Amino acid sequence: MPAARVPVLRKQRDTPRTITTTPPIFRPQPLITWEKLPDDFKLPDDPVDNLDQPLLAEALRDALEQAHLTEPSQMYATNFGICVTVDGTKEIKAPDWVYVPSVLPLPKGKRRKSYTPYLEGDLPAIVMEFLSDTDGNEYDTQPHHPYGKWYFYEQLLKVPCYVIFDPKNGALEVYQLTAGSYQYQHPDAQGRYWIAPLSLFLGVWNGTKSNVEGYWLRWWDSSGQLLPWGLEKNQQAEKAKEKALKAKEKALKAKKEALEKAAQAVQQTKLQIAQQMRQANTDIAFIMQVTGLDKASIENLKN
């Protein structure tokens, strides 16, 4: 892997620092094959480093589902084993979040326990790692077993987009695979990154979800509109419903007031006509017939 300048996130830092990696010594290219794991293969069962990681991953998918951007043929997963065979040895990494554009359907009743690119569908288009207590593991470039995450995603899988996020301080880095190595992408003026595989912007949002306050990864569409979570969408719907109800009540009130005003105007007109007829000494019975007024109302009018 060629030398590269890599911004590295560190806890309690608001800006990444830069380190320079040195070129590795020459090694023959490993033989990479894409083979199905044996049914009895025991997958690593590493604990989740951070209890908030599943929430971060779920939130990413939640917004995509609410925007109707997910398809049954796609795969969105968290802490899910991605497999490759290198020189006959099974190598597995479980990204905190992974997106695969298209996967082959499983037989009915079968459950996917791991994923082998090409054999089971497309190569992952995006992998994400959320920084945890294992500082720097996401930048590990170790080019031999056990392979570092960076090397695994960049040189073995060749995933087009690699995202590293620190939920403790909201620092975000996005890398694009260019000419065989990851190149740091610069955010736009809003601090967001264009994620080509999904045609969406990815950025950091500070707030509360699932009673957890902190930094979250959020999606924005190409026009800059934030993709809401399900709860937010329901809240928006409730607000819209409430607004529509208030508008309806206001319209009904205005209509009632208009009808009352019109009725008062009609009554006033009848009284004026009755007044004129009384002044002309018209019979009260006839006035009642013409105006529809009762006898008492007519009698109360001055001659």
PyMOL commands that set and color helices and strands:
alter all, ss='L'
color gray80, all
select helices_A, chain A and resi 53-66+137-139+149-157+196-198+230-279+284-291+295-299
alter helices_A, ss='H'
color red, helices_A
select strands_A, chain A and resi 4-8+17-21+32-33+75-77+82-86+89-93+97-100+126-130+161-166+171-178+181-184+193-195+200-209+212-220
alter strands_A, ss='S'
color yellow, strands_A
deselect
rebuild
show_as cartoon
